[in-house]
Amino acid sequence: MRALFRRPDGRSFETQRRRLKERVAARLPPGRSPPDLAHVYLVELAPGVPLAEARSVLARDPHVAYVQQDHDHTLDQLGPVPEPIPGIDDPFLYSSGSWGQSFEDLWGLWRVRAPAAWAISRGAGVVVAVVDTGLDYHHPDIADNVWVNPGEDLDGNGRVDDDDWNGIDDDDNGFIDDLRGFDFANSEDADRDGDYDGPDDTSDPDPFDDWGHGTHVAGIIAAVAGNGVGIAGVAPEARIMAIKGFRLGESGRDSDLWRGVLYAAENGARVINTSWSCNPHCPENPLAEEIVALVHAMGVVIVTSAGNRSTDVVFNSPEHLRETITVASSGEDDRPSASFTNRGWLVDLAAPGGGPSDDLNVRIARRNILSLRSSADLSAEFATVGEGYWRTSGTSMAAPHVAGAVALLLSANPELGYEEIRRILRESAVDTGPAGHDYHMGAGRLDVLAALTHPPLPDLRAAIDGPRQGGRHRPGAGRVIDIEGSAAGADFASFEVSVGLGNDPDAWEPLVAATTGPVEAGLLARWDLTDVTEGTYVVRLEVTGSSGARYREFAVLSVERNDFVRVSPPGPPAGAPSISGKLVVWESKRDAPENASGTEDLNLFVSRVDGQRHALVTDAPGEQKLASISGHTISWMDSRNELDRAEIFGCSLDKKGCGDFRVSQGETVTLPPASTPRWIFWIDSESGTNDLRECGVSDGGCSEAPTGLEERTRSFLRGDGQSLVWVEPGGGVGFCRVDAASGRCDARSPSSPIWPTSRMAHSGELLAWVTQVSFRNRASLQLCRFDGMTGECEPLEVARDVGDATPTLSGNRLVWDAALGSEASDVFFCEFDRVRQRCPVQRITAHHAPQRASAIDGRRVVWEDERNGPAEIHGISLPALAPLRDLRVAAGRHTRIVVRQMGGADNSRLDLAVETSAGGDPDALGVRFRELPGRWARGVFSWRPGRDQVGRHAFTFSGTSPNGLVTRQTIVVEVVASPAKGSGQRAGTGGSRTGKPAR
């Protein structure tokens, strides 16, 4: 054993210790004390002594502060510097670690093997339009590759000179002095003639980049190589046409962007890069689709980014069209950029776009695509690298890698068509994931050299023309989907059409077995939806050539039974609904219910559940969010007074509106409130105790009142309009029913602890929550019925793998969001059967777009729905039967029960049925059940039990909607040997002889 940091030289320990401290302290800043390292020792173990045993013995010694293994280390040396390419002297092409990363600065360029492809093609003669934020055309690493409009270049010298700016549309293309492109974002076509040369038009021909994004994209495509500075682009001799479609700090508009795309095609671009997409989603975009079809017919290739929302490209048009090459992002690890990239079967391939994010030594490590920085760029300084360069990430960076590759292909072979280019890129891609075209990276990661050296393609055509991407179809008898398209070519041998369930199917079921007859723009297969399970499906067309080559195309669609009401009007995204009776409160960044322009802050709105009327709850500054409604009382979190500090506000809704008032008295709150018709409850976060507080609503205000609860820490408060539930300190839950008159709340808790990982739901004596049930982190949705006598609440597992943090209960109905397998989130519900102790799961939505934030009151369910693009509040009224009650009847006496549907505007007539508790046919007991005619379903249960049937019998009555949703009620009929005093032998809904509900 020897001291590690001091030298035993015969002097005393204290002298050695002091000298060590003095030596270390000399290097420390003033005021910083050095650690005491004099007692750190290196212990050499004798041969054969187990390391673990030695560590254990030493660790038990009270004189030892810590003990560790003397670890082995290897050098964190970077890989070899790339071999220089003759004539290519761009510094960043050969450097590594410029921002602390452990790989090449231009790793993406090397990964796709672009430098190796330059011996074949460098993109000369090809114009690539970048429709974006513009271009810093003065940047020394792109200036020589900027396209100059020959029709406006008056002296024909290929440069923009002062004399070229003459205020005349010299080439008669409708744009004045469009020398380098055009700025559509800051121009206005006042006379709406499609040109910008009218006397009332505002024409800005200068597409200078005052943002930075477009310059970065352009650099990836065509930064100059061999100029001794900076970087090189994928196609370093291509020309960049600059189209500006974004104003600084603003969103781009379809009208500007797609007019810019058309301009590019009209003025000589062979490739167009569009590194942007709808936000929120736009599953239908007729303008974009029309322009894409037109540009496609002109022989121009559009390369588009897949998007950065970690979702499926099927939600956005034109990204989901086969007439665009859609590019996902991959990271330096050759895997999908997990923190942002969109994905899906309609992605063509992936390319370097940034990531991964796990290097803790680099600030925002995923931002590792280095390119040009505009001189007007206002991006974060930490991301700058050298002078005039910066690093960032996104599918915006992936797409230009592919656009550059297309330029190389067209330069080497100008006769290539779009379909050939698309197939070459896909078939030459490096398959880094599951074999073949997959859900996450399409055909694989771009390989430029492999694309340029790819052997001639077999003559095969594969296309799915219908159904429309992302379409919704209803299952049922006689319903079919026609799969239309083409499967042909001179080298055609056969084709097969199959379908798979989920976004990423585990298996494919053939609709048409291998067929040897080619099809040109015709019917490929028919899919019978008679017995098809609801959900997301992928249709796969596989065309096989005579040489064995295979070509695949895909379509994504949904099979869904139910129809829904759109509660919120169109406009900016609506979310976080809360429902009470026929009223729904929701939040959105808009200043009027139907204002599509939007605002910066969230505001609250109220709608009828039928979507017929909408109103603004409050127009206060700051954000109003996470509302709770009960009756006509609304409460919410509000930051009107301080943007970074939330308070509780409320209002009482009437015909005049909803005059708001402050509920919390200045304290900061971190959790949303809960409302009942007369009371508002919230958690006081300011005091540090997280105590539950309440106030009574009256006369346009809210007076604080005692809750009757012991003061203690509570969290995750929720309510259902009549009761409250919360998480107790140290785990477990508490709940209570609110006294409507006094607001008091007598707390109860289950005797066995509940450990929720979600917020609790409570209604009556039912509790629901999500918890982790195993070390595999599987989330389980659980439900229990609280026994007030014993305190027991035996959990019933309702569903597995539920990621919803806010399941909701109303009566015996439980609603939640979950994703089945690889599908997006959908809305589910179940009705708890107290007799049979079960809660059969039913699916409400079955769309490939996300559905979440579900809430229920009674039988009305609402949720956030993205099927139409921006999130909207949708709703449905679940089928229901009028309440039934348990009976006690005498053997030999006739018993009659009337079962009645509770009707509504959005319900059709239910199909009624009855079964025994074991799921059997009640006919065996002598029961007769018949349905009566009428607008709403009614049925009559008739039974004369025999003396041999004395005992308890459970019957489940069900009503099934035409779309397959089922409501059930189970009652117990106790048959006794002789009539009990006061018992009845007839029963109807609610105990009425007439079958009408009890009032």
QUILINLIN-V355189 format. One record per residue. RES is the residue in one letter. SS is DSSP state (A for helix, B for strand, O for the rest). D_LAST is the distance of its C-alpha to the last C-alpha in Angstrom with 2 decimals. Layout:
((RES & SS & D_LAST) (RES & SS & D_LAST))
//
This chain:
((M & O & 89.58) (R & B & 90.44) (A & B & 89.05) (L & O & 87.49) (F & O & 87.94) (R & O & 90.96) (R & O & 94.52) (P & O & 96.00) (D & O & 99.49) (G & O & 100.67) (R & O & 99.28) (S & O & 96.73) (F & A & 93.05) (E & A & 92.16) (T & A & 94.73) (Q & A & 93.34) (R & A & 89.81) (R & A & 90.80) (R & A & 92.69) (L & A & 89.71) (K & A & 87.37) (E & A & 89.90) (R & A & 90.32) (V & A & 86.59) (A & A & 85.97) (A & O & 88.58) (R & O & 86.29) (L & O & 83.10) (P & O & 81.96) (P & O & 82.68) (G & O & 80.32) (R & O & 79.25) (S & O & 80.33) (P & O & 81.48) (P & O & 79.90) (D & O & 81.99) (L & O & 83.25) (A & O & 86.18) (H & O & 84.34) (V & O & 83.29) (Y & B & 85.24) (L & B & 85.76) (V & O & 85.96) (E & O & 87.84) (L & O & 86.71) (A & O & 89.32) (P & O & 89.39) (G & O & 86.88) (V & O & 84.62) (P & O & 81.00) (L & A & 79.44) (A & A & 76.04) (E & A & 77.72) (A & A & 79.84) (R & A & 76.87) (S & A & 74.98) (V & A & 77.95) (L & A & 78.62) (A & A & 74.99) (R & A & 74.91) (D & O & 77.93) (P & O & 76.76) (H & O & 79.50) (V & O & 78.08) (A & O & 75.57) (Y & O & 74.84) (V & O & 76.37) (Q & O & 76.06) (Q & O & 77.76) (D & O & 80.51) (H & O & 78.77) (D & O & 80.66) (H & O & 80.15) (T & O & 81.22) (L & O & 82.14) (D & O & 79.32) (Q & O & 81.82) (L & O & 80.76) (G & O & 81.68) (P & O & 84.82) (V & O & 85.20) (P & O & 84.78) (E & O & 88.11) (P & O & 89.22) (I & B & 89.25) (P & O & 92.51) (G & O & 92.09) (I & B & 88.55) (D & O & 88.84) (D & O & 85.39) (P & A & 84.98) (F & A & 81.28) (L & A & 81.85) (Y & A & 83.79) (S & O & 82.25) (S & B & 79.62) (G & O & 77.60) (S & O & 77.84) (W & O & 74.51) (G & O & 74.71) (Q & O & 73.35) (S & O & 75.13) (F & O & 75.77) (E & B & 77.44) (D & O & 76.51) (L & O & 76.17) (W & A & 74.74) (G & A & 72.66) (L & A & 75.78) (W & A & 77.57) (R & A & 74.57) (V & O & 74.36) (R & O & 78.18) (A & A & 78.74) (P & A & 82.15) (A & A & 83.39) (A & A & 82.37) (W & O & 84.44) (A & O & 87.54) (I & O & 85.98) (S & O & 84.10) (R & O & 83.30) (G & O & 81.31) (A & O & 84.16) (G & O & 83.54) (V & O & 79.74) (V & B & 77.57) (V & B & 74.24) (A & B & 71.84) (V & B & 69.60) (V & B & 66.66) (D & B & 65.48) (T & B & 66.13) (G & O & 69.74) (L & O & 72.98) (D & O & 75.48) (Y & O & 78.36) (H & O & 80.91) (H & O & 80.05) (P & O & 83.34) (D & O & 81.68) (I & O & 80.20) (A & A & 82.36) (D & A & 84.75) (N & A & 81.93) (V & B & 80.14) (W & O & 80.04) (V & O & 81.93) (N & O & 81.22) (P & O & 84.56) (G & O & 83.83) (E & O & 83.59) (D & O & 86.34) (L & O & 89.12) (D & O & 92.05) (G & O & 90.66) (N & O & 91.36) (G & O & 87.94) (R & O & 87.20) (V & O & 85.34) (D & O & 87.97) (D & A & 87.76) (D & A & 89.29) (D & A & 86.47) (W & O & 84.03) (N & O & 85.12) (G & O & 81.83) (I & O & 82.27) (D & O & 80.33) (D & O & 83.47) (D & O & 81.94) (D & O & 79.80) (N & O & 76.60) (G & O & 74.57) (F & O & 74.88) (I & O & 77.52) (D & O & 79.50) (D & O & 77.14) (L & O & 79.89) (R & O & 77.87) (G & B & 74.53) (F & B & 72.03) (D & B & 69.40) (F & O & 66.35) (A & O & 64.13) (N & O & 66.26) (S & O & 67.20) (E & B & 65.46) (D & O & 65.90) (A & O & 65.37) (D & O & 66.38) (R & O & 64.26) (D & O & 67.17) (G & O & 66.95) (D & O & 70.13) (Y & O & 70.88) (D & O & 74.14) (G & O & 72.98) (P & O & 74.02) (D & O & 70.50) (D & O & 69.68) (T & B & 69.70) (S & O & 71.75) (D & O & 72.13) (P & O & 74.31) (D & O & 74.61) (P & O & 72.26) (F & O & 73.22) (D & O & 70.80) (D & O & 69.55) (W & O & 66.92) (G & O & 68.65) (H & A & 66.44) (G & A & 68.40) (T & A & 71.74) (H & A & 70.63) (V & A & 69.48) (A & A & 72.72) (G & A & 74.80) (I & A & 73.27) (I & A & 74.20) (A & A & 77.65) (A & O & 79.05) (V & O & 82.83) (A & O & 84.62) (G & O & 88.19) (N & O & 88.32) (G & O & 88.74) (V & O & 85.54) (G & O & 81.96) (I & O & 80.14) (A & O & 80.40) (G & O & 77.79) (V & O & 76.99) (A & O & 78.91) (P & O & 81.44) (E & O & 83.21) (A & O & 80.23) (R & B & 79.54) (I & B & 76.35) (M & B & 74.97) (A & B & 72.79) (I & B & 69.63) (K & B & 67.59) (G & O & 63.89) (F & O & 62.46) (R & O & 62.96) (L & O & 63.49) (G & O & 60.27) (E & O & 58.07) (S & O & 56.34) (G & O & 58.16) (R & O & 56.83) (D & A & 56.89) (S & A & 58.92) (D & A & 61.65) (L & A & 61.68) (W & A & 61.71) (R & A & 64.18) (G & A & 66.28) (V & A & 66.03) (L & A & 67.25) (Y & A & 70.04) (A & A & 71.20) (A & A & 71.40) (E & A & 73.16) (N & O & 75.74) (G & O & 76.96) (A & O & 74.67) (R & O & 74.63) (V & B & 71.95) (I & B & 68.99) (N & B & 67.21) (T & B & 63.64) (S & O & 62.55) (W & O & 59.12) (S & O & 55.72) (C & O & 52.41) (N & O & 50.42) (P & O & 47.48) (H & O & 47.66) (C & B & 48.52) (P & O & 48.06) (E & O & 49.15) (N & O & 52.06) (P & A & 53.63) (L & A & 56.38) (A & A & 57.49) (E & A & 57.37) (E & A & 59.48) (I & A & 62.06) (V & A & 62.23) (A & A & 62.87) (L & A & 65.56) (V & A & 67.26) (H & A & 67.09) (A & A & 68.86) (M & O & 71.51) (G & O & 72.37) (V & O & 71.08) (V & B & 69.39) (I & B & 66.27) (V & B & 65.66) (T & B & 62.34) (S & B & 60.82) (A & O & 57.78) (G & O & 55.95) (N & O & 55.25) (R & O & 51.53) (S & O & 51.86) (T & O & 49.85) (D & B & 50.56) (V & A & 52.74) (V & A & 50.61) (F & A & 48.39) (N & B & 51.26) (S & O & 53.33) (P & O & 56.29) (E & O & 56.63) (H & O & 55.02) (L & O & 57.50) (R & O & 60.55) (E & O & 62.67) (T & O & 62.57) (I & B & 64.01) (T & B & 61.23) (V & B & 62.41) (A & B & 60.62) (S & B & 62.16) (S & B & 64.00) (G & O & 65.43) (E & O & 68.80) (D & O & 67.61) (D & O & 67.19) (R & O & 63.47) (P & B & 60.59) (S & O & 60.20) (A & O & 57.14) (S & O & 56.09) (F & O & 55.63) (T & O & 56.78) (N & O & 54.56) (R & B & 55.01) (G & O & 54.13) (W & O & 55.77) (L & O & 56.60) (V & O & 58.84) (D & O & 62.44) (L & B & 64.10) (A & B & 64.23) (A & B & 66.89) (P & B & 67.68) (G & O & 65.17) (G & O & 65.00) (G & O & 64.03) (P & O & 63.59) (S & O & 62.39) (D & O & 63.60) (D & O & 66.96) (L & O & 66.39) (N & O & 69.84) (V & O & 68.90) (R & O & 66.48) (I & O & 63.79) (A & O & 65.76) (R & O & 63.93) (R & O & 65.66) (N & O & 68.83) (I & B & 69.69) (L & B & 72.70) (S & B & 73.62) (L & B & 74.76) (R & O & 73.52) (S & O & 73.59) (S & O & 75.65) (A & O & 72.63) (D & O & 70.21) (L & O & 68.08) (S & O & 66.74) (A & O & 66.88) (E & A & 70.44) (F & A & 69.92) (A & A & 69.61) (T & B & 72.96) (V & O & 75.82) (G & O & 79.27) (E & O & 79.93) (G & O & 77.81) (Y & B & 75.65) (W & B & 72.22) (R & B & 69.93) (T & B & 66.32) (S & O & 63.96) (G & O & 61.43) (T & A & 61.27) (S & A & 63.03) (M & A & 66.07) (A & A & 65.66) (A & A & 65.70) (P & A & 69.11) (H & A & 70.73) (V & A & 69.81) (A & A & 70.77) (G & A & 74.15) (A & A & 74.48) (V & A & 73.83) (A & A & 76.57) (L & A & 78.97) (L & A & 78.20) (L & A & 78.73) (S & A & 81.89) (A & A & 83.30) (N & O & 82.20) (P & O & 81.23) (E & O & 80.47) (L & O & 77.46) (G & O & 74.25) (Y & A & 70.73) (E & A & 69.74) (E & A & 72.89) (I & A & 72.36) (R & A & 68.76) (R & A & 69.79) (I & A & 72.79) (L & A & 70.74) (R & A & 68.17) (E & A & 70.68) (S & A & 73.00) (A & O & 70.32) (V & B & 70.57) (D & O & 67.87) (T & O & 66.73) (G & O & 63.39) (P & O & 62.29) (A & O & 64.77) (G & O & 64.48) (H & O & 62.12) (D & B & 59.25) (Y & O & 55.97) (H & O & 57.34) (M & O & 60.79) (G & B & 61.06) (A & O & 64.57) (G & O & 65.77) (R & B & 67.69) (L & O & 70.16) (D & O & 73.80) (V & A & 76.02) (L & A & 79.25) (A & A & 77.71) (A & A & 76.32) (L & A & 79.76) (T & O & 81.51) (H & O & 78.95) (P & O & 80.65) (P & O & 80.10) (L & O & 76.64) (P & O & 76.21) (D & O & 75.13) (L & O & 71.44) (R & B & 68.47) (A & B & 64.87) (A & B & 62.00) (I & B & 58.29) (D & B & 57.52) (G & B & 53.98) (P & O & 51.11) (R & O & 50.78) (Q & O & 50.81) (G & O & 47.36) (G & O & 45.65) (R & B & 42.15) (H & B & 41.78) (R & O & 38.93) (P & O & 39.49) (G & O & 38.91) (A & O & 40.77) (G & O & 43.49) (R & O & 43.35) (V & B & 46.73) (I & B & 48.47) (D & B & 52.04) (I & B & 54.26) (E & B & 57.04) (G & B & 60.20) (S & B & 63.78) (A & B & 65.59) (A & B & 69.27) (G & O & 72.72) (A & O & 76.31) (D & O & 75.79) (F & B & 72.48) (A & B & 72.12) (S & B & 68.40) (F & B & 64.87) (E & B & 61.61) (V & B & 58.00) (S & B & 55.55) (V & B & 52.15) (G & B & 50.93) (L & B & 47.44) (G & O & 46.87) (N & O & 48.81) (D & O & 51.64) (P & O & 51.58) (D & O & 53.07) (A & O & 53.94) (W & O & 54.60) (E & B & 53.73) (P & B & 56.14) (L & B & 54.80) (V & B & 58.36) (A & B & 61.11) (A & B & 64.44) (T & B & 65.44) (T & O & 69.02) (G & O & 68.52) (P & O & 68.28) (V & B & 65.62) (E & B & 66.26) (A & B & 63.21) (G & B & 61.38) (L & B & 58.77) (L & B & 59.15) (A & B & 56.23) (R & B & 52.85) (W & B & 49.95) (D & B & 47.39) (L & O & 43.92) (T & O & 42.34) (D & O & 41.84) (V & O & 42.51) (T & O & 40.62) (E & O & 39.03) (G & B & 41.05) (T & B & 44.20) (Y & B & 47.28) (V & B & 50.95) (V & B & 53.07) (R & B & 56.71) (L & B & 59.67) (E & B & 62.87) (V & B & 66.13) (T & B & 69.18) (G & B & 72.75) (S & O & 75.79) (S & O & 77.00) (G & O & 73.78) (A & O & 72.51) (R & B & 68.72) (Y & B & 66.74) (R & B & 62.98) (E & B & 60.34) (F & B & 56.61) (A & B & 53.34) (V & B & 50.01) (L & B & 46.65) (S & B & 43.02) (V & B & 41.07) (E & O & 37.36) (R & O & 34.49) (N & O & 31.72) (D & O & 31.58) (F & O & 30.34) (V & B & 29.58) (R & B & 32.15) (V & O & 30.29) (S & O & 33.47) (P & O & 36.16) (P & O & 39.68) (G & O & 42.04) (P & O & 43.14) (P & O & 41.25) (A & B & 37.65) (G & B & 36.34) (A & B & 34.33) (P & B & 30.83) (S & B & 27.90) (I & B & 24.38) (S & B & 21.16) (G & O & 18.40) (K & O & 20.45) (L & B & 23.49) (V & B & 26.50) (V & B & 29.46) (W & B & 32.79) (E & B & 36.47) (S & B & 39.52) (K & O & 43.10) (R & O & 42.66) (D & O & 42.65) (A & O & 40.34) (P & O & 37.58) (E & O & 39.99) (N & O & 43.30) (A & O & 45.23) (S & O & 48.12) (G & O & 46.48) (T & O & 47.29) (E & O & 48.64) (D & O & 45.59) (L & O & 41.96) (N & B & 39.50) (L & B & 35.70) (F & B & 33.62) (V & B & 29.98) (S & B & 28.65) (R & B & 25.53) (V & O & 24.67) (D & O & 25.64) (G & O & 29.06) (Q & O & 29.11) (R & O & 29.71) (H & B & 31.77) (A & B & 33.06) (L & B & 35.45) (V & O & 33.94) (T & O & 37.34) (D & O & 40.97) (A & O & 42.60) (P & O & 45.75) (G & O & 45.78) (E & O & 43.05) (Q & B & 39.31) (K & B & 37.70) (L & B & 35.27) (A & B & 32.26) (S & B & 28.89) (I & B & 25.84) (S & B & 22.49) (G & O & 20.36) (H & O & 23.29) (T & B & 25.66) (I & B & 28.51) (S & B & 31.36) (W & B & 34.45) (M & B & 38.06) (D & B & 40.53) (S & B & 44.35) (R & B & 45.08) (N & B & 47.39) (E & B & 49.28) (L & O & 49.24) (D & O & 49.71) (R & B & 47.36) (A & B & 43.56) (E & B & 41.33) (I & B & 37.59) (F & B & 36.30) (G & B & 32.88) (C & B & 31.22) (S & B & 28.06) (L & O & 27.30) (D & B & 26.85) (K & O & 28.11) (K & O & 31.63) (G & B & 31.78) (C & O & 31.77) (G & O & 34.41) (D & B & 35.39) (F & B & 36.58) (R & B & 38.34) (V & O & 36.37) (S & O & 39.11) (Q & O & 42.13) (G & O & 44.93) (E & O & 44.65) (T & O & 44.91) (V & O & 41.94) (T & O & 42.20) (L & O & 38.62) (P & O & 35.64) (P & O & 32.96) (A & B & 29.27) (S & B & 26.60) (T & O & 23.27) (P & O & 21.60) (R & O & 23.86) (W & B & 26.56) (I & B & 29.33) (F & B & 31.18) (W & B & 34.58) (I & B & 37.62) (D & B & 40.71) (S & O & 43.62) (E & O & 46.25) (S & O & 46.79) (G & O & 47.46) (T & O & 44.90) (N & O & 41.97) (D & B & 39.74) (L & B & 36.00) (R & B & 35.34) (E & B & 32.44) (C & B & 31.97) (G & B & 29.25) (V & B & 28.66) (S & B & 29.10) (D & O & 31.35) (G & O & 32.62) (G & B & 33.78) (C & B & 33.03) (S & B & 34.21) (E & B & 35.08) (A & B & 33.46) (P & O & 34.05) (T & O & 32.04) (G & O & 32.70) (L & O & 34.23) (E & O & 37.81) (E & O & 40.09) (R & O & 41.20) (T & O & 41.75) (R & B & 38.75) (S & B & 38.49) (F & B & 36.39) (L & B & 33.30) (R & B & 30.06) (G & B & 26.42) (D & O & 23.09) (G & O & 21.57) (Q & O & 20.31) (S & B & 23.32) (L & B & 27.06) (V & B & 29.66) (W & B & 33.44) (V & B & 36.72) (E & B & 38.61) (P & O & 42.37) (G & O & 44.46) (G & O & 41.68) (G & O & 38.39) (V & B & 35.01) (G & B & 32.76) (F & B & 29.09) (C & B & 26.57) (R & B & 23.06) (V & B & 23.41) (D & O & 22.24) (A & O & 20.66) (A & O & 22.38) (S & O & 25.80) (G & O & 26.18) (R & O & 27.66) (C & B & 27.68) (D & O & 28.68) (A & O & 30.57) (R & B & 30.54) (S & O & 32.84) (P & O & 33.33) (S & O & 36.26) (S & O & 37.98) (P & O & 39.04) (I & O & 37.55) (W & O & 40.03) (P & O & 38.31) (T & O & 40.37) (S & O & 37.38) (R & O & 34.84) (M & O & 32.07) (A & B & 28.47) (H & B & 25.64) (S & B & 21.90) (G & O & 20.21) (E & O & 22.91) (L & B & 24.54) (L & B & 27.84) (A & B & 29.88) (W & B & 33.40) (V & B & 36.63) (T & B & 39.74) (Q & B & 43.27) (V & O & 43.80) (S & O & 47.55) (F & O & 50.85) (R & O & 50.46) (N & O & 47.85) (R & O & 45.10) (A & B & 41.74) (S & B & 38.89) (L & B & 35.17) (Q & B & 33.62) (L & B & 30.17) (C & B & 29.38) (R & B & 26.57) (F & O & 27.36) (D & O & 27.65) (G & O & 27.15) (M & O & 29.32) (T & O & 32.29) (G & O & 32.06) (E & O & 32.71) (C & O & 31.48) (E & O & 33.21) (P & O & 33.78) (L & B & 32.99) (E & B & 35.10) (V & B & 33.11) (A & B & 35.98) (R & B & 39.60) (D & O & 41.57) (V & O & 38.70) (G & O & 40.17) (D & O & 36.97) (A & O & 37.08) (T & O & 33.48) (P & O & 30.99) (T & B & 27.35) (L & B & 24.16) (S & B & 20.47) (G & O & 18.13) (N & O & 20.25) (R & B & 22.11) (L & B & 25.65) (V & B & 27.70) (W & B & 31.44) (D & B & 34.67) (A & B & 37.61) (A & B & 40.77) (L & O & 41.52) (G & O & 45.25) (S & O & 47.17) (E & O & 44.34) (A & O & 42.96) (S & B & 39.68) (D & B & 36.50) (V & B & 32.77) (F & B & 31.15) (F & B & 27.84) (C & B & 26.59) (E & B & 23.40) (F & O & 23.95) (D & B & 23.58) (R & O & 23.32) (V & O & 24.50) (R & O & 27.40) (Q & O & 28.15) (R & B & 28.83) (C & O & 27.93) (P & O & 29.52) (V & B & 30.94) (Q & B & 30.35) (R & B & 32.24) (I & O & 30.67) (T & O & 33.97) (A & O & 37.41) (H & O & 39.74) (H & O & 43.18) (A & O & 42.32) (P & O & 40.67) (Q & B & 36.88) (R & B & 35.86) (A & B & 33.89) (S & B & 30.57) (A & B & 27.30) (I & B & 23.64) (D & B & 20.25) (G & O & 17.27) (R & O & 18.87) (R & B & 21.24) (V & B & 24.81) (V & B & 27.76) (W & B & 31.40) (E & B & 35.00) (D & B & 36.66) (E & O & 40.41) (R & O & 40.70) (N & O & 41.80) (G & O & 44.12) (P & O & 42.92) (A & O & 39.74) (E & B & 36.63) (I & B & 32.95) (H & B & 31.33) (G & B & 27.78) (I & B & 25.69) (S & B & 22.08) (L & O & 21.92) (P & O & 20.51) (A & O & 17.25) (L & B & 15.39) (A & O & 11.69) (P & O & 11.42) (L & O & 13.28) (R & O & 14.25) (D & O & 17.70) (L & B & 18.91) (R & B & 21.77) (V & B & 23.50) (A & B & 26.84) (A & O & 29.74) (G & O & 30.58) (R & O & 27.14) (H & B & 25.27) (T & B & 22.17) (R & B & 19.95) (I & B & 17.50) (V & B & 15.98) (V & B & 16.19) (R & B & 14.86) (Q & B & 16.11) (M & O & 14.21) (G & O & 16.63) (G & O & 18.39) (A & O & 21.65) (D & O & 23.67) (N & O & 22.54) (S & O & 24.32) (R & O & 23.28) (L & O & 23.14) (D & B & 25.36) (L & B & 23.48) (A & B & 25.30) (V & B & 25.17) (E & B & 27.79) (T & B & 28.68) (S & O & 28.90) (A & O & 32.57) (G & O & 31.91) (G & O & 33.23) (D & O & 32.52) (P & A & 30.18) (D & A & 32.29) (A & A & 34.70) (L & A & 32.23) (G & O & 31.78) (V & O & 28.40) (R & B & 27.75) (F & B & 25.47) (R & B & 25.42) (E & B & 23.87) (L & B & 22.77) (P & O & 24.03) (G & O & 22.10) (R & O & 21.78) (W & O & 19.36) (A & O & 20.00) (R & B & 18.52) (G & B & 20.24) (V & B & 20.54) (F & B & 21.86) (S & B & 23.98) (W & B & 26.04) (R & B & 28.16) (P & O & 29.52) (G & O & 33.02) (R & A & 34.52) (D & A & 36.23) (Q & A & 32.91) (V & O & 31.90) (G & B & 30.61) (R & B & 28.02) (H & B & 27.24) (A & B & 25.47) (F & B & 24.20) (T & B & 23.53) (F & B & 21.59) (S & B & 22.69) (G & B & 22.36) (T & B & 25.50) (S & O & 25.95) (P & O & 29.23) (N & O & 30.62) (G & O & 30.08) (L & O & 27.21) (V & B & 25.21) (T & B & 21.78) (R & B & 21.52) (Q & B & 19.36) (T & B & 21.18) (I & B & 19.97) (V & B & 22.24) (V & B & 22.76) (E & B & 25.00) (V & B & 27.24) (V & B & 28.87) (A & O & 31.92) (S & O & 30.32) (P & O & 26.84) (A & O & 25.70) (K & O & 24.79) (G & O & 21.12) (S & O & 20.42) (G & O & 18.76) (Q & O & 20.42) (R & B & 17.73) (A & B & 14.98) (G & O & 12.86) (T & A & 10.73) (G & A & 8.36) (G & A & 10.36) (S & O & 9.56) (R & O & 12.95) (T & O & 12.55) (G & O & 11.93) (K & O & 8.79) (P & O & 6.33) (A & O & 3.80) (R & O & 0.00))
//
